[in-house]
Amino acid sequence: MPLVHAIHHVSLIVADTARALEFYQGILGLELAPERPDLSFPGAWLWVGDQQIHLLELPNPDPVAGRPAHGGRDRHLAMRVSGLEQVTTRLDAAGLSYTLSRSGRRALFCRDPDGNALELIEAG
């Protein structure tokens, strides 16, 4: 058995937790994990299946400008979704841009309000 057997969480730096939650909860429908302890900085934890995304409201050491337009050519977090059409409907309604995967599979790439690249792949 491998020593490492699962991903527990992924941390993303955000400038404004409330704005990030509008995206991750409001558009992607993720559930807030209320067990986040009182840390020395604002943020939020969100459930993605049995794993979590930790939003860290901290100064971002990485430049947002100059990132590739297509998120598949940038470091990114990939998540399975139950219906790609529902995702595109929500992204369109919010005025958020995305590109379809160039691999031929049912997936898209978008960025959150802080420029973090996400890949959303239809489960199946």
N, C-alpha and C positions, 0 to 999 in steps of 0.2 A: 504494500500500500504506500502511495506517495506520502511524504511528510506534509506537503501542502495539499489540501483536498477541496478547498472552496474559497471563494472570494467573500469576505465579510462585508466590506463596504468600499465605496469609492468616494473620495473627498473632492469637491469642486469649490473653487474660490469664487465668491460673488461680491458685488459691491453693495447690494441692498437685499437683505433677506426677504423682505415683504414682496419686492418685485420678482425675485426668483421664485417665491412660492406661488405667485400668480401664474407663472409658467408651469412649474412642476406639479402643483396641485390642480390649478384651474384648467390647464390645457391638457396635460398628460394624465391627470387623475390619480396621482400618487398620494398615498396616505401618510399623514404626519406621524412620526414615531415620538410619542410623548415622553419617553424615558431619557431624552437628552439631558445630561447633567448641566448644572450652572457652570459654564466655562468662563474664561476671562474675555470672551468676545461673542458677539451675536452669531446666530446661525440656526440651523434646523436639521433634523434627521428625517429622512423619508424612507418608507418601505418600498422595495422593488422585489416582490416575491419574498424569499427568505433573506435577501441581502438588503443593504441600505445605500442611499446616497447621503453623504454628509455635506451640507452647504455651510461653508466657512466664510463669514463676512470679515474679510481681512484684506489689507492692501495686496494687490495682485503683482507679483514680481515678473510675470510674463507679459510681453506686449500683446495686445489684442489686434492692433493694426498689423497688416502684412500677412495675416493668416490666409491659407488657400481658400478660395471661394467654395470649393467642394470639400466638405468635411471628411470625406474618405481619404483625403490626402493629408490629413492632420491627425494628431492624436485625438482619440474620441472614445466615448463610452457607447457601447452597443447594447440595446435592450430589445427583448421580444415584445411585440404588441399583439393584441387579439384581433385587430382589424385596421389595416392600413388606411382604408377609406375614411374611417372615423377620425383618424389622426390628421389626414390631409384636410378634412372638413374643418377641424378645430384650428389648425395652423392657418388655413385660408381666412377663417372668420377673424382671427387675431391679427391678420396682416403680416404674418411671419413667412419668410421665404424658406424654401427647401429645394433640394435637388434629389431626383430619383437615383437609386443605386445604378452604377454602370456595370454591375456584375450580372445583371439579368434577373436577379432574385427580387422578390417583392420587399423592397426596403427603400428608405429615404434617409437623407442627411439633413440636419438643421442645426442651428445654434441657439443656445439659450440667450437670455438678455445680456449676459456677460461674455458672450463669444465662445463659450464652451461647446465643442462639437459633439453632437449626438447622432448615432445611427439607430433608427427604429426599424426593426425587421419583423415582418408578419410571421407569427408562429404558425407552424403547420408542417 
